[in-house]
């Protein structure tokens, strides 16, 4: 585990503190909770004493080691942060004071995030959720270099952790910016539609009418598509749909053919429209376009239903309720601008190519995020082997 450092039981450098206070019904208390996977201690809530049923509680002091009795095996432990000094926890948590003449609490904070520590916790009991007792914790072992060396290691880990977080922040910002690229491109495309033709959408397309029973064949075996199956602002179908039978739907649904265009009428500001390459059924909160004028490309209409100008119209006309809904009369009344079909082809090809580039960037950023997630454990592994 270490490079010549002594390895000692935690009981040599921490002490179990079991002290309870009686809750005052008139006072306000901070309650904290332990995040899983060794992600630290956070505020659970602020409550009046009268709302706390169990009147005997423990008070946490900053810098103490807090362990959840049941959740320890899934990383339910951490160091109490300064802002939770004086917070309370129930008897299902164990508190340990740290001997800071022997052990730097930040050193312990990093050690408990390592596989070497987690393996010790998991070795107790027979199941992942078997209760941990204070005696178990005191028997866990930790490498214990001299305090100056502990502090040097902590400083080095924090320096590297800061760089990892900086890189993670850059990756997150890049992903956030990528989401606006296609929307910005659509804004530019539809910024000057004065040379284009215009017509009410109701004269250019029709929607499926007449509901079917989704509990009988063949409809029960068809994919069930609703707004949750559509990615916001991209015009793409998400792979989270199931058959009508699997979804357990019993009320009437609309049956659509393969390569139908679907538009979610709920919360139009979410900008959800997709072309579905297979036959299916959709909820009443989705418009399924049945026929489209030869003057309009299917994919162009998809983008036209999520571009900013139409979205602004849809949000304005559907009202400011908690859950605005664009009705069919409002949808069909929209004076839709459209260029000649060759120009539609060019626009669709441009937006498709841009979306593909954004998708590639998202995939790269996801891979980068996974690599960054693996960096800190690697740093900690080296640190506690004396290789940092």
C-alpha beads as a LAMMPS data file, in Angstrom:
LAMMPS data file: protein, C-alpha beads

388 atoms
387 bonds

1 atom types
1 bond types

-500.0 500.0 xlo xhi
-500.0 500.0 ylo yhi
-500.0 500.0 zlo zhi

Masses

1 110.0

Atoms # bond

1 1 1 0.000 0.000 0.000
2 1 1 2.853 2.394 0.735
3 1 1 6.544 2.984 0.108
4 1 1 8.093 2.041 3.435
5 1 1 5.538 3.969 5.499
6 1 1 4.095 2.361 8.617
7 1 1 0.581 1.008 8.135
8 1 1 -1.571 1.486 11.218
9 1 1 -5.182 0.787 12.206
10 1 1 -7.432 3.819 12.061
11 1 1 -8.137 3.268 15.743
12 1 1 -4.599 4.529 16.428
13 1 1 -5.338 7.971 14.950
14 1 1 -9.138 8.399 15.271
15 1 1 -11.540 8.013 18.187
16 1 1 -15.207 7.050 18.042
17 1 1 -17.275 9.823 19.623
18 1 1 -20.755 8.794 20.714
19 1 1 -22.495 11.781 22.267
20 1 1 -26.166 12.679 21.915
21 1 1 -28.103 15.888 22.507
22 1 1 -31.815 16.353 23.046
23 1 1 -33.533 18.290 20.257
24 1 1 -35.191 21.589 21.219
25 1 1 -38.559 21.886 19.456
26 1 1 -38.187 25.668 19.171
27 1 1 -34.719 25.654 17.595
28 1 1 -33.714 25.248 13.935
29 1 1 -31.236 22.545 12.956
30 1 1 -29.063 21.734 9.982
31 1 1 -29.226 18.086 9.024
32 1 1 -26.493 16.654 6.862
33 1 1 -26.272 13.570 4.716
34 1 1 -23.444 11.496 3.294
35 1 1 -23.240 11.284 -0.480
36 1 1 -22.473 7.874 -1.900
37 1 1 -19.246 6.910 -3.664
38 1 1 -17.109 8.969 -1.254
39 1 1 -18.375 12.262 -2.671
40 1 1 -18.502 13.984 0.682
41 1 1 -20.937 15.403 3.223
42 1 1 -23.649 17.875 2.155
43 1 1 -26.571 19.699 3.714
44 1 1 -29.732 17.623 3.747
45 1 1 -32.134 20.317 4.998
46 1 1 -32.920 22.938 7.614
47 1 1 -35.722 21.922 9.992
48 1 1 -37.394 23.040 13.169
49 1 1 -36.846 20.790 16.146
50 1 1 -40.579 20.093 16.347
51 1 1 -40.363 18.357 12.950
52 1 1 -37.696 15.896 14.125
53 1 1 -39.343 12.785 15.528
54 1 1 -36.278 11.213 17.137
55 1 1 -35.225 13.667 19.822
56 1 1 -31.809 12.149 20.530
57 1 1 -29.390 13.226 17.815
58 1 1 -25.637 13.549 17.359
59 1 1 -23.895 16.849 16.639
60 1 1 -21.195 16.843 13.954
61 1 1 -18.124 19.016 14.316
62 1 1 -16.082 20.187 11.353
63 1 1 -13.175 17.955 10.447
64 1 1 -14.684 14.818 11.953
65 1 1 -14.875 11.565 10.017
66 1 1 -18.537 10.641 9.462
67 1 1 -19.571 7.114 8.438
68 1 1 -23.073 5.964 7.501
69 1 1 -23.953 2.676 9.184
70 1 1 -25.848 1.228 6.219
71 1 1 -24.355 3.064 3.227
72 1 1 -20.666 2.767 4.068
73 1 1 -20.249 -0.063 1.567
74 1 1 -21.358 2.230 -1.238
75 1 1 -19.030 5.034 -0.216
76 1 1 -21.245 6.591 2.448
77 1 1 -18.537 8.379 4.419
78 1 1 -16.600 11.628 4.427
79 1 1 -15.068 14.487 6.398
80 1 1 -17.528 17.002 7.888
81 1 1 -16.967 20.341 6.072
82 1 1 -16.711 23.668 7.869
83 1 1 -20.144 24.864 6.735
84 1 1 -21.785 21.861 8.432
85 1 1 -20.145 22.428 11.800
86 1 1 -22.902 21.827 14.356
87 1 1 -25.173 19.892 11.991
88 1 1 -27.019 16.897 13.385
89 1 1 -27.233 13.243 12.358
90 1 1 -29.125 10.260 13.702
91 1 1 -27.755 7.237 15.527
92 1 1 -27.360 5.503 12.145
93 1 1 -24.160 7.504 11.640
94 1 1 -20.824 7.142 13.410
95 1 1 -18.574 10.106 14.212
96 1 1 -14.829 9.884 14.693
97 1 1 -12.536 12.633 15.941
98 1 1 -9.119 12.778 14.297
99 1 1 -5.840 13.064 16.184
100 1 1 -4.365 15.934 14.207
101 1 1 -0.961 15.478 15.836
102 1 1 -0.667 12.215 13.909
103 1 1 -3.049 12.455 10.961
104 1 1 -3.857 15.350 8.644
105 1 1 -7.621 15.232 8.045
106 1 1 -7.114 16.158 4.380
107 1 1 -4.792 13.167 4.048
108 1 1 -7.548 10.971 5.458
109 1 1 -10.106 12.663 3.200
110 1 1 -8.145 11.617 0.125
111 1 1 -7.318 8.160 1.435
112 1 1 -10.986 7.224 1.965
113 1 1 -11.564 7.836 -1.761
114 1 1 -9.091 5.135 -2.797
115 1 1 -9.887 1.547 -3.819
116 1 1 -7.540 0.409 -1.006
117 1 1 -9.907 1.897 1.584
118 1 1 -13.104 0.840 -0.182
119 1 1 -11.864 -2.761 -0.346
120 1 1 -11.463 -2.785 3.423
121 1 1 -15.001 -1.505 3.916
122 1 1 -16.444 -4.041 1.479
123 1 1 -14.646 -6.884 3.250
124 1 1 -16.921 -6.468 6.280
125 1 1 -20.188 -8.426 6.247
126 1 1 -21.653 -10.588 3.534
127 1 1 -23.672 -8.148 1.391
128 1 1 -23.153 -4.727 -0.128
129 1 1 -25.580 -3.227 2.361
130 1 1 -24.497 -5.079 5.519
131 1 1 -24.255 -2.644 8.419
132 1 1 -20.859 -1.277 9.389
133 1 1 -20.067 -0.951 13.099
134 1 1 -17.609 1.478 14.739
135 1 1 -15.320 -1.444 15.620
136 1 1 -14.975 -2.232 11.909
137 1 1 -13.929 1.327 11.123
138 1 1 -11.309 1.363 13.868
139 1 1 -9.732 -1.767 12.399
140 1 1 -9.317 -0.370 8.879
141 1 1 -5.668 0.403 8.159
142 1 1 -4.049 3.490 6.679
143 1 1 -0.481 4.275 5.565
144 1 1 0.910 6.848 7.965
145 1 1 3.928 8.846 6.799
146 1 1 5.146 11.718 9.004
147 1 1 2.873 14.785 9.122
148 1 1 5.149 16.938 6.890
149 1 1 5.048 14.190 4.249
150 1 1 1.258 13.900 4.593
151 1 1 0.942 17.643 4.001
152 1 1 3.291 17.524 1.023
153 1 1 1.203 14.752 -0.531
154 1 1 -2.043 16.637 0.160
155 1 1 -0.630 19.782 -1.465
156 1 1 0.468 17.819 -4.541
157 1 1 -2.884 16.019 -4.834
158 1 1 -4.784 19.297 -4.494
159 1 1 -2.607 20.903 -7.164
160 1 1 -3.330 18.058 -9.576
161 1 1 -7.023 17.921 -8.568
162 1 1 -7.357 21.638 -9.340
163 1 1 -5.950 21.071 -12.819
164 1 1 -8.357 18.162 -13.352
165 1 1 -11.311 20.334 -12.274
166 1 1 -10.132 23.119 -14.579
167 1 1 -10.059 20.677 -17.476
168 1 1 -13.465 19.315 -16.459
169 1 1 -14.894 22.827 -16.384
170 1 1 -13.534 23.529 -19.861
171 1 1 -15.053 20.281 -21.116
172 1 1 -18.446 21.161 -19.590
173 1 1 -18.393 24.644 -21.107
174 1 1 -17.541 23.194 -24.499
175 1 1 -20.504 20.807 -24.319
176 1 1 -22.819 23.618 -23.239
177 1 1 -21.667 25.816 -26.120
178 1 1 -22.051 22.962 -28.604
179 1 1 -25.767 22.729 -27.777
180 1 1 -26.281 26.248 -29.117
181 1 1 -24.361 25.812 -32.360
182 1 1 -27.203 24.257 -34.382
183 1 1 -29.779 26.638 -32.871
184 1 1 -27.588 29.574 -33.865
185 1 1 -27.214 28.161 -37.374
186 1 1 -30.996 27.803 -37.703
187 1 1 -31.377 31.383 -36.478
188 1 1 -29.092 32.526 -39.287
189 1 1 -30.858 30.418 -41.920
190 1 1 -34.300 31.776 -40.994
191 1 1 -33.120 35.349 -40.344
192 1 1 -34.111 36.566 -43.816
193 1 1 -37.072 34.708 -45.268
194 1 1 -38.520 37.637 -47.225
195 1 1 -37.661 36.073 -50.641
196 1 1 -39.329 32.793 -49.628
197 1 1 -42.902 31.717 -50.281
198 1 1 -45.389 31.600 -47.415
199 1 1 -48.511 29.572 -46.768
200 1 1 -50.566 28.491 -43.748
201 1 1 -49.132 25.218 -42.488
202 1 1 -52.657 23.769 -42.593
203 1 1 -52.647 24.066 -46.401
204 1 1 -49.280 22.312 -46.632
205 1 1 -49.752 19.316 -44.349
206 1 1 -52.262 17.181 -42.475
207 1 1 -51.956 15.272 -39.215
208 1 1 -53.121 11.780 -38.298
209 1 1 -56.644 11.643 -36.885
210 1 1 -58.610 8.778 -35.373
211 1 1 -57.213 7.003 -32.358
212 1 1 -56.424 3.300 -32.125
213 1 1 -56.550 0.918 -29.178
214 1 1 -52.917 0.437 -28.004
215 1 1 -53.793 -2.711 -26.049
216 1 1 -54.527 -4.853 -29.098
217 1 1 -52.425 -6.167 -31.949
218 1 1 -50.702 -4.890 -33.949
219 1 1 -50.646 -1.579 -32.074
220 1 1 -49.559 -2.995 -28.713
221 1 1 -46.366 -4.341 -30.299
222 1 1 -45.441 -1.045 -31.991
223 1 1 -42.983 1.483 -30.545
224 1 1 -44.707 4.119 -28.415
225 1 1 -43.310 7.595 -29.060
226 1 1 -43.948 10.638 -26.894
227 1 1 -42.186 13.916 -26.181
228 1 1 -39.706 12.215 -23.871
229 1 1 -38.436 10.241 -26.851
230 1 1 -37.416 13.424 -28.670
231 1 1 -34.196 15.296 -28.034
232 1 1 -34.749 18.977 -27.454
233 1 1 -33.571 21.267 -30.236
234 1 1 -31.770 18.689 -32.382
235 1 1 -34.565 16.980 -34.325
236 1 1 -33.401 13.554 -33.243
237 1 1 -35.158 10.527 -31.814
238 1 1 -33.829 9.223 -28.503
239 1 1 -33.423 5.448 -28.008
240 1 1 -35.500 5.382 -24.811
241 1 1 -38.820 4.369 -26.371
242 1 1 -40.578 1.060 -25.711
243 1 1 -43.530 -0.765 -27.185
244 1 1 -47.042 0.290 -26.222
245 1 1 -47.373 -2.960 -24.272
246 1 1 -44.127 -2.359 -22.360
247 1 1 -45.215 1.199 -21.540
248 1 1 -48.522 -0.123 -20.245
249 1 1 -50.563 2.439 -22.197
250 1 1 -54.293 1.785 -22.311
251 1 1 -55.848 4.979 -23.643
252 1 1 -56.236 5.882 -27.298
253 1 1 -53.117 6.563 -29.357
254 1 1 -52.456 7.691 -32.901
255 1 1 -51.009 5.246 -35.385
256 1 1 -48.356 6.640 -37.751
257 1 1 -46.549 5.165 -40.711
258 1 1 -42.794 4.768 -41.157
259 1 1 -40.922 8.003 -41.930
260 1 1 -43.592 10.137 -40.313
261 1 1 -42.761 13.537 -38.855
262 1 1 -43.747 13.912 -35.190
263 1 1 -43.954 17.203 -33.296
264 1 1 -44.462 17.544 -29.531
265 1 1 -47.200 20.086 -28.865
266 1 1 -46.458 20.319 -25.110
267 1 1 -44.075 23.094 -23.999
268 1 1 -43.151 24.263 -27.497
269 1 1 -40.129 26.093 -26.097
270 1 1 -38.478 22.656 -25.834
271 1 1 -38.350 22.483 -29.659
272 1 1 -39.050 18.796 -30.224
273 1 1 -39.673 17.329 -33.676
274 1 1 -38.375 14.077 -35.177
275 1 1 -38.713 11.969 -38.294
276 1 1 -39.378 8.392 -37.144
277 1 1 -38.064 5.760 -39.576
278 1 1 -40.464 3.046 -38.402
279 1 1 -44.176 2.514 -37.858
280 1 1 -45.486 3.268 -34.375
281 1 1 -48.067 4.868 -32.125
282 1 1 -47.811 8.258 -30.456
283 1 1 -49.503 9.997 -27.565
284 1 1 -52.174 12.677 -27.962
285 1 1 -49.554 15.245 -26.978
286 1 1 -47.766 14.625 -30.263
287 1 1 -48.804 15.671 -33.757
288 1 1 -48.011 13.012 -36.374
289 1 1 -47.948 14.537 -39.849
290 1 1 -49.722 12.317 -42.332
291 1 1 -49.320 14.065 -45.687
292 1 1 -47.028 16.883 -46.710
293 1 1 -47.167 19.058 -49.814
294 1 1 -44.657 18.182 -52.562
295 1 1 -43.402 21.753 -52.159
296 1 1 -41.988 20.878 -48.730
297 1 1 -39.212 18.426 -47.875
298 1 1 -39.946 16.294 -44.850
299 1 1 -36.589 17.038 -43.197
300 1 1 -36.941 20.758 -43.965
301 1 1 -40.300 20.807 -42.198
302 1 1 -38.699 19.077 -39.216
303 1 1 -36.134 21.857 -38.879
304 1 1 -38.799 24.481 -39.562
305 1 1 -40.745 23.256 -36.527
306 1 1 -37.790 23.715 -34.162
307 1 1 -36.223 26.852 -35.625
308 1 1 -36.364 29.966 -33.391
309 1 1 -38.992 31.958 -35.353
310 1 1 -41.579 29.174 -35.244
311 1 1 -40.732 28.469 -31.607
312 1 1 -41.313 32.131 -30.750
313 1 1 -44.687 32.001 -32.517
314 1 1 -45.665 28.740 -30.814
315 1 1 -44.733 30.015 -27.350
316 1 1 -46.570 33.284 -27.844
317 1 1 -49.772 31.805 -29.254
318 1 1 -49.999 28.856 -26.830
319 1 1 -50.055 31.158 -23.803
320 1 1 -48.145 31.459 -20.551
321 1 1 -49.655 28.584 -18.591
322 1 1 -47.623 26.136 -16.502
323 1 1 -47.781 23.653 -19.367
324 1 1 -48.429 25.511 -22.632
325 1 1 -49.837 23.436 -25.475
326 1 1 -50.035 24.348 -29.149
327 1 1 -53.422 23.280 -30.472
328 1 1 -53.982 22.169 -34.051
329 1 1 -55.773 25.374 -35.075
330 1 1 -52.802 27.421 -33.899
331 1 1 -50.354 25.044 -35.577
332 1 1 -52.133 25.087 -38.918
333 1 1 -52.584 28.881 -38.863
334 1 1 -48.840 29.474 -38.857
335 1 1 -47.688 31.237 -42.022
336 1 1 -44.725 29.046 -42.792
337 1 1 -41.931 30.450 -44.946
338 1 1 -40.250 28.027 -47.328
339 1 1 -37.750 28.414 -50.180
340 1 1 -37.676 26.359 -53.401
341 1 1 -36.875 22.672 -52.893
342 1 1 -33.234 22.936 -54.103
343 1 1 -32.625 25.531 -51.398
344 1 1 -34.395 23.315 -48.866
345 1 1 -32.024 20.488 -49.850
346 1 1 -29.043 22.762 -49.241
347 1 1 -30.350 23.935 -45.860
348 1 1 -31.080 20.399 -44.671
349 1 1 -27.666 19.143 -45.801
350 1 1 -25.972 22.059 -44.038
351 1 1 -27.841 21.549 -40.757
352 1 1 -27.407 17.762 -40.865
353 1 1 -23.644 18.137 -41.381
354 1 1 -23.417 20.668 -38.573
355 1 1 -25.391 18.407 -36.244
356 1 1 -23.051 15.514 -37.097
357 1 1 -20.029 17.651 -36.167
358 1 1 -21.671 18.642 -32.893
359 1 1 -22.427 14.971 -32.180
360 1 1 -18.778 14.076 -32.789
361 1 1 -17.700 16.848 -30.450
362 1 1 -20.120 15.642 -27.762
363 1 1 -18.804 12.097 -28.093
364 1 1 -15.229 13.342 -27.789
365 1 1 -16.111 15.435 -24.742
366 1 1 -17.861 12.454 -23.133
367 1 1 -14.717 10.386 -23.659
368 1 1 -12.638 13.212 -22.205
369 1 1 -14.946 13.426 -19.177
370 1 1 -14.542 9.688 -18.568
371 1 1 -10.763 10.028 -18.782
372 1 1 -10.841 12.950 -16.347
373 1 1 -12.977 10.917 -13.939
374 1 1 -10.294 8.231 -13.959
375 1 1 -7.444 10.683 -13.390
376 1 1 -7.994 11.519 -9.719
377 1 1 -8.225 7.847 -8.625
378 1 1 -4.983 7.259 -10.512
379 1 1 -3.374 10.227 -8.747
380 1 1 -4.584 8.978 -5.358
381 1 1 -3.331 5.474 -6.069
382 1 1 0.139 6.851 -6.740
383 1 1 -0.028 9.169 -3.731
384 1 1 -0.703 6.389 -1.242
385 1 1 1.925 4.155 -2.779
386 1 1 4.485 6.878 -2.100
387 1 1 4.997 7.521 -5.823
388 1 1 3.776 11.113 -5.995

Bonds

1 1 1 2
2 1 2 3
3 1 3 4
4 1 4 5
5 1 5 6
6 1 6 7
7 1 7 8
8 1 8 9
9 1 9 10
10 1 10 11
11 1 11 12
12 1 12 13
13 1 13 14
14 1 14 15
15 1 15 16
16 1 16 17
17 1 17 18
18 1 18 19
19 1 19 20
20 1 20 21
21 1 21 22
22 1 22 23
23 1 23 24
24 1 24 25
25 1 25 26
26 1 26 27
27 1 27 28
28 1 28 29
29 1 29 30
30 1 30 31
31 1 31 32
32 1 32 33
33 1 33 34
34 1 34 35
35 1 35 36
36 1 36 37
37 1 37 38
38 1 38 39
39 1 39 40
40 1 40 41
41 1 41 42
42 1 42 43
43 1 43 44
44 1 44 45
45 1 45 46
46 1 46 47
47 1 47 48
48 1 48 49
49 1 49 50
50 1 50 51
51 1 51 52
52 1 52 53
53 1 53 54
54 1 54 55
55 1 55 56
56 1 56 57
57 1 57 58
58 1 58 59
59 1 59 60
60 1 60 61
61 1 61 62
62 1 62 63
63 1 63 64
64 1 64 65
65 1 65 66
66 1 66 67
67 1 67 68
68 1 68 69
69 1 69 70
70 1 70 71
71 1 71 72
72 1 72 73
73 1 73 74
74 1 74 75
75 1 75 76
76 1 76 77
77 1 77 78
78 1 78 79
79 1 79 80
80 1 80 81
81 1 81 82
82 1 82 83
83 1 83 84
84 1 84 85
85 1 85 86
86 1 86 87
87 1 87 88
88 1 88 89
89 1 89 90
90 1 90 91
91 1 91 92
92 1 92 93
93 1 93 94
94 1 94 95
95 1 95 96
96 1 96 97
97 1 97 98
98 1 98 99
99 1 99 100
100 1 100 101
101 1 101 102
102 1 102 103
103 1 103 104
104 1 104 105
105 1 105 106
106 1 106 107
107 1 107 108
108 1 108 109
109 1 109 110
110 1 110 111
111 1 111 112
112 1 112 113
113 1 113 114
114 1 114 115
115 1 115 116
116 1 116 117
117 1 117 118
118 1 118 119
119 1 119 120
120 1 120 121
121 1 121 122
122 1 122 123
123 1 123 124
124 1 124 125
125 1 125 126
126 1 126 127
127 1 127 128
128 1 128 129
129 1 129 130
130 1 130 131
131 1 131 132
132 1 132 133
133 1 133 134
134 1 134 135
135 1 135 136
136 1 136 137
137 1 137 138
138 1 138 139
139 1 139 140
140 1 140 141
141 1 141 142
142 1 142 143
143 1 143 144
144 1 144 145
145 1 145 146
146 1 146 147
147 1 147 148
148 1 148 149
149 1 149 150
150 1 150 151
151 1 151 152
152 1 152 153
153 1 153 154
154 1 154 155
155 1 155 156
156 1 156 157
157 1 157 158
158 1 158 159
159 1 159 160
160 1 160 161
161 1 161 162
162 1 162 163
163 1 163 164
164 1 164 165
165 1 165 166
166 1 166 167
167 1 167 168
168 1 168 169
169 1 169 170
170 1 170 171
171 1 171 172
172 1 172 173
173 1 173 174
174 1 174 175
175 1 175 176
176 1 176 177
177 1 177 178
178 1 178 179
179 1 179 180
180 1 180 181
181 1 181 182
182 1 182 183
183 1 183 184
184 1 184 185
185 1 185 186
186 1 186 187
187 1 187 188
188 1 188 189
189 1 189 190
190 1 190 191
191 1 191 192
192 1 192 193
193 1 193 194
194 1 194 195
195 1 195 196
196 1 196 197
197 1 197 198
198 1 198 199
199 1 199 200
200 1 200 201
201 1 201 202
202 1 202 203
203 1 203 204
204 1 204 205
205 1 205 206
206 1 206 207
207 1 207 208
208 1 208 209
209 1 209 210
210 1 210 211
211 1 211 212
212 1 212 213
213 1 213 214
214 1 214 215
215 1 215 216
216 1 216 217
217 1 217 218
218 1 218 219
219 1 219 220
220 1 220 221
221 1 221 222
222 1 222 223
223 1 223 224
224 1 224 225
225 1 225 226
226 1 226 227
227 1 227 228
228 1 228 229
229 1 229 230
230 1 230 231
231 1 231 232
232 1 232 233
233 1 233 234
234 1 234 235
235 1 235 236
236 1 236 237
237 1 237 238
238 1 238 239
239 1 239 240
240 1 240 241
241 1 241 242
242 1 242 243
243 1 243 244
244 1 244 245
245 1 245 246
246 1 246 247
247 1 247 248
248 1 248 249
249 1 249 250
250 1 250 251
251 1 251 252
252 1 252 253
253 1 253 254
254 1 254 255
255 1 255 256
256 1 256 257
257 1 257 258
258 1 258 259
259 1 259 260
260 1 260 261
261 1 261 262
262 1 262 263
263 1 263 264
264 1 264 265
265 1 265 266
266 1 266 267
267 1 267 268
268 1 268 269
269 1 269 270
270 1 270 271
271 1 271 272
272 1 272 273
273 1 273 274
274 1 274 275
275 1 275 276
276 1 276 277
277 1 277 278
278 1 278 279
279 1 279 280
280 1 280 281
281 1 281 282
282 1 282 283
283 1 283 284
284 1 284 285
285 1 285 286
286 1 286 287
287 1 287 288
288 1 288 289
289 1 289 290
290 1 290 291
291 1 291 292
292 1 292 293
293 1 293 294
294 1 294 295
295 1 295 296
296 1 296 297
297 1 297 298
298 1 298 299
299 1 299 300
300 1 300 301
301 1 301 302
302 1 302 303
303 1 303 304
304 1 304 305
305 1 305 306
306 1 306 307
307 1 307 308
308 1 308 309
309 1 309 310
310 1 310 311
311 1 311 312
312 1 312 313
313 1 313 314
314 1 314 315
315 1 315 316
316 1 316 317
317 1 317 318
318 1 318 319
319 1 319 320
320 1 320 321
321 1 321 322
322 1 322 323
323 1 323 324
324 1 324 325
325 1 325 326
326 1 326 327
327 1 327 328
328 1 328 329
329 1 329 330
330 1 330 331
331 1 331 332
332 1 332 333
333 1 333 334
334 1 334 335
335 1 335 336
336 1 336 337
337 1 337 338
338 1 338 339
339 1 339 340
340 1 340 341
341 1 341 342
342 1 342 343
343 1 343 344
344 1 344 345
345 1 345 346
346 1 346 347
347 1 347 348
348 1 348 349
349 1 349 350
350 1 350 351
351 1 351 352
352 1 352 353
353 1 353 354
354 1 354 355
355 1 355 356
356 1 356 357
357 1 357 358
358 1 358 359
359 1 359 360
360 1 360 361
361 1 361 362
362 1 362 363
363 1 363 364
364 1 364 365
365 1 365 366
366 1 366 367
367 1 367 368
368 1 368 369
369 1 369 370
370 1 370 371
371 1 371 372
372 1 372 373
373 1 373 374
374 1 374 375
375 1 375 376
376 1 376 377
377 1 377 378
378 1 378 379
379 1 379 380
380 1 380 381
381 1 381 382
382 1 382 383
383 1 383 384
384 1 384 385
385 1 385 386
386 1 386 387
387 1 387 388
